[in-house]
Amino acid sequence: MLKLLVLVYLSTLSESLIDGEMELMLVQAVWRHGDRSPTKTYPTDPFQDGNWTFGGGGFGQLSPIGMRQHLILGKLLRKTYVDSGFLSKRYSSKEIYIRSTDVNRTIISAMSNLLGMYGQDTGDSVAGEDYPDPDVQGWPRGYVPIAIHTVDDDTDYIGNPDAVCPRQDQLWEMAKSSPELQAFQNRPDVAQLLGKLSVYCGENVTIDNLWIIQDALFIEQMHVNETLRKVNLWFSDELYNQITLVNDDVELYQNGLFGKPVIMNSLDVGLELQKIRGGSLINDINMHMNIKVDCMRAPANDPKCKWINGLKYYAYSAHDTTIYAFFSIMGIAQKVIRPRGYPLYSAATFIELWWNRTDNQPYFKLYYHASENNVTIYPITDQVDTCGGKLYCKLDVFRNISATAKPDQPMDKVLVSGGSTSVCVIMDYVDFRYHNSYNKCKSKL
């Protein structure tokens, strides 16, 4: 009976992508926004909020370069998933769902990306149905608007690894007191760098705020390089490279990637940091795949499965930290992100759910798009240790990895020092539109 239900489901797919005995069922994408202005800077920086005029002006705004980067990625995704026949050539709200963190740069990156996927005048979209009739003046011909959904950024524990969470702050303070991080902070080159920058930048520079200086200088070199070298008298390529190397190490620690496990107060601090930073995202992705598979085994007209049965593409428009937190849990961050540091602008990873029509089992594949210089997306499944070097990996492997990133007990509050509580939720997020009937909600968002 199970085999019959699966065959019925597969036979009703309007579009599909076949690779031998494998059939693509669902694609989930996580991408970083495009090029932007600094989100903040240090007190003595010659380039403050008012110096940045693109993207509406001010800190943290997407630049025209960033818009172009996601337009290019969107066109690549159309070639990969639309032209291949997996997604419909005309936008379908049943097939596609886009979620963004609630900041301008990620929302506009998603808009730019979708412009590349479905906003070009290809002749596939229909005037009067997908966009206004040609006699409507001012509407770009072929542009199809697509909804982008979001939640409050401070409590977006799926898309924003740095959402407000006192428990993460507590764990990071514990980590900094560990022998490994104490040795790192007291290393002569690190201590001297932080001391020097504290004088230059007009504030106390620590490993907590070093990223602000590195980020600002990186962006200023891209946009105002000549002026930077004239007005910032202490800046040099050598100093910038030193800042970047130290900051890259800090980012590893912040994502729970230590040289050896840091056990304090009976907690694996690295694992707990990973649960908070990426646990909700990986379990959200895992949940979508599990429900997709579960609904294959349900009757074809089961109302609980209507939304997920139609869904083929779910995208998270987010941040470099989002991708890195996910990769850290998957155990591939230092393998895939080369040579070091966080993912570049418009970097993206893709989690594909495939069905093997021979053994009737689900598999997953991982892909990566490192930057706008990539003309394709490339497979990275073989970088996951428990996949045994295979490009198609059993879904149970992903399920097991996701399970390590769940909290130790069902709860919607986590204890912090002093007995106070924090509502940072590190569980799998449940989308109520199609999951109410499962009655397994363990999170608040």
Secondary structure, 3 states (H helix, E strand, C coil): CHHHHHHHHHHCCCCCCEECCEEEEEEEEEEECCCECCCCCCCCCCCCHHHCCHHHCCCCCECHHHHHHHHHHHHHHHHHHHCCCCCCCCCCCCCEEEEECCCHHHHHHHHHHHHHHHCCCCCCCCECCCECCCCCCCCCCCCCCCCCEECCHHHCCCCCCCCCCHHHHHHHHHHHCCHHHHHHHHCHHHHHHHHHHHHHHCCCCCCCCHHHHHHHHHHHHHHCHHHHHHHCCCCCHHHHHHHHHHHHHHHHHHCCCCCCCCEECCEEHHHHHHHHHHHHHHHHHHHHHHHHHHHHCCCCCCHHHHHHHHCCEEEEEECHHHHHHHHHHHCCHHHHCCCCCCCCCCCEEEEEEEEECCCCEEEEEEEEECCCCCCCCEECHHHCHHHCCCCCEEHHHHHHHHHHCCCCCCCCCEECHHHCEECCCCCCCCCHHHHHHHCCCCCCC
